Amino acid sequence: MVRQAQPGDADAIAEVHVAAWHAAYRGLMPDARIDAFTLEGRRQRWRQNLAQGPARTTVFEQGGRVIAFASVGPSRDEPDSGEIWALYAAPAAWGTGAARALLDQALTYLRQSGFPRTMLWVLEGNLRAIRFYQSAGFHLDGGSKQADGLPHLRMRTA
């Protein structure tokens, strides 16, 4: 079930975020960077995010547990575009359709909010994520940037 995140979801979102980071990014960034991405740090950050916005965060809940989440909003880099700021699923939920359901809902929300295009940044080398977004109609457009010292590639919808 996809629903809007509530402040009480912060700890569950943090657990998904940390587990996904550790599983998806090992080998794509230094181990020390991954190890520094801790549950306690994410809990605090998600408590603030859900209390203050400005992103719209939704969760996919299954059996009473949050197993995936997405945060979207106006693009931080491009006027007139929406942006997928974050989309993560617990590793045990990979391939279940939870992330795709969240992505579909996020794209609908952004279109209804007046954004004809959507973009996102994906960590360079994250082939699993690139394939996932390509299957949903995104394409690599040649854009790149360094974010937090790591190379990212831009993807967008048509």
C-alpha positions as CSV (number, residue, x, y, z in Angstrom):
1,M,0.0,0.0,0.0
2,V,1.4,3.4,-1.0
3,R,0.6,6.2,1.4
4,Q,1.9,9.6,2.5
5,A,4.6,9.4,5.1
6,Q,3.8,10.6,8.6
7,P,6.3,11.9,11.2
8,G,6.0,8.6,13.0
9,D,7.5,6.9,10.0
10,A,10.9,8.5,10.3
11,D,12.6,5.6,12.1
12,A,11.2,3.0,9.6
13,I,12.3,5.2,6.7
14,A,15.7,5.6,8.2
15,E,16.0,1.8,8.5
16,V,15.1,1.3,4.8
17,H,17.5,4.1,3.8
18,V,20.5,2.7,5.6
19,A,19.9,-0.9,4.6
20,A,19.5,0.1,0.9
21,W,22.6,2.3,1.0
22,H,24.7,-0.4,2.5
23,A,23.5,-3.0,0.0
24,A,23.4,-0.9,-3.2
25,Y,26.5,1.3,-2.8
26,R,29.1,-1.1,-1.6
27,G,31.8,-1.2,-4.2
28,L,30.6,2.1,-5.8
29,M,31.9,4.4,-3.0
30,P,34.5,4.0,-0.3
31,D,33.6,1.6,2.5
32,A,34.3,4.3,5.1
33,R,31.6,6.5,3.5
34,I,29.1,3.7,3.6
35,D,29.9,2.8,7.2
36,A,29.5,6.4,8.2
37,F,25.9,6.4,6.9
38,T,24.4,5.3,10.2
39,L,20.9,4.5,11.4
40,E,21.1,7.1,14.2
41,G,22.2,9.9,11.8
42,R,19.4,9.0,9.3
43,R,16.7,8.8,12.1
44,Q,17.5,12.4,13.1
45,R,17.5,13.5,9.5
46,W,14.2,11.9,8.6
47,R,12.5,13.3,11.7
48,Q,13.5,16.7,10.5
49,N,12.6,16.0,6.9
50,L,9.1,14.8,7.7
51,A,8.5,17.6,10.2
52,Q,9.7,20.4,7.9
53,G,9.5,19.3,4.3
54,P,9.7,20.6,1.5
55,A,9.7,17.2,-0.2
56,R,6.6,15.1,-0.5
57,T,7.5,11.6,1.0
58,T,5.5,8.5,0.4
59,V,6.0,5.0,1.7
60,F,5.1,1.6,0.6
61,E,3.8,-0.4,3.5
62,Q,3.4,-4.2,3.5
63,G,2.3,-6.2,6.5
64,G,2.4,-3.1,8.7
65,R,6.0,-2.4,7.8
66,V,7.5,0.3,5.7
67,I,9.6,-1.5,3.0
68,A,10.3,1.4,0.6
69,F,10.0,5.2,0.3
70,A,10.2,8.0,-2.2
71,S,10.7,11.8,-1.7
72,V,10.0,14.1,-4.6
73,G,9.6,17.8,-5.2
74,P,10.6,20.7,-7.4
75,S,14.0,20.1,-9.1
76,R,16.9,21.6,-7.1
77,D,18.8,22.1,-10.3
78,E,16.3,22.9,-13.1
79,P,13.3,25.3,-13.1
80,D,10.0,23.8,-14.4
81,S,11.1,20.2,-13.7
82,G,10.1,17.9,-10.9
83,E,12.8,15.7,-9.2
84,I,12.9,12.3,-7.6
85,W,15.0,13.3,-4.6
86,A,15.2,9.8,-3.1
87,L,13.8,6.4,-3.9
88,Y,14.9,3.4,-1.8
89,A,13.6,0.0,-1.0
90,A,14.8,-2.4,1.7
91,P,17.0,-5.0,0.0
92,A,14.5,-7.8,0.8
93,A,11.9,-5.8,-1.2
94,W,14.0,-5.4,-4.3
95,G,12.2,-6.8,-7.3
96,T,8.8,-6.9,-5.6
97,G,7.3,-3.9,-7.4
98,A,7.3,-1.7,-4.3
99,A,9.7,0.8,-5.7
100,R,7.9,0.9,-9.1
101,A,4.6,1.6,-7.4
102,L,6.2,4.5,-5.5
103,L,7.8,5.8,-8.7
104,D,4.6,5.6,-10.6
105,Q,2.8,7.5,-7.9
106,A,5.6,10.1,-7.7
107,L,5.5,10.7,-11.4
108,T,1.7,11.2,-11.3
109,Y,2.0,13.6,-8.4
110,L,4.7,15.6,-10.1
111,R,2.7,15.9,-13.3
112,Q,-0.4,16.9,-11.4
113,S,1.7,19.5,-9.6
114,G,2.6,21.2,-12.9
115,F,5.9,19.6,-13.7
116,P,5.9,18.3,-17.3
117,R,9.3,16.7,-16.9
118,T,11.0,14.8,-14.1
119,M,14.7,14.4,-13.5
120,L,16.9,12.6,-11.0
121,W,20.5,12.0,-10.2
122,V,21.9,8.5,-10.0
123,L,25.3,7.4,-8.6
124,E,27.6,6.6,-11.5
125,G,28.1,2.9,-11.8
126,N,24.8,2.1,-10.1
127,L,23.6,-0.1,-13.0
128,R,20.7,-1.6,-11.1
129,A,19.2,1.8,-10.5
130,I,19.9,2.9,-14.1
131,R,18.1,-0.1,-15.5
132,F,15.2,0.4,-13.1
133,Y,14.7,4.0,-14.1
134,Q,15.2,3.1,-17.8
135,S,12.4,0.5,-17.5
136,A,10.1,3.3,-16.3
137,G,10.9,5.6,-19.2
138,F,13.9,7.6,-17.9
139,H,17.0,8.1,-20.0
140,L,20.5,9.2,-19.3
141,D,20.9,12.6,-20.9
142,G,24.6,13.2,-20.7
143,G,24.4,15.5,-17.6
144,S,26.8,14.8,-14.7
145,K,27.9,16.4,-11.5
146,Q,29.9,15.7,-8.4
147,A,27.7,15.6,-5.3
148,D,29.3,15.1,-1.9
149,G,32.5,14.2,-3.8
150,L,30.8,11.4,-5.8
151,P,30.0,11.3,-9.5
152,H,26.4,11.3,-10.5
153,L,24.6,11.0,-13.8
154,R,21.4,12.8,-14.7
155,M,18.4,10.9,-15.9
156,R,15.1,12.4,-17.1
157,T,11.7,11.6,-18.6
158,A,10.9,12.8,-22.1
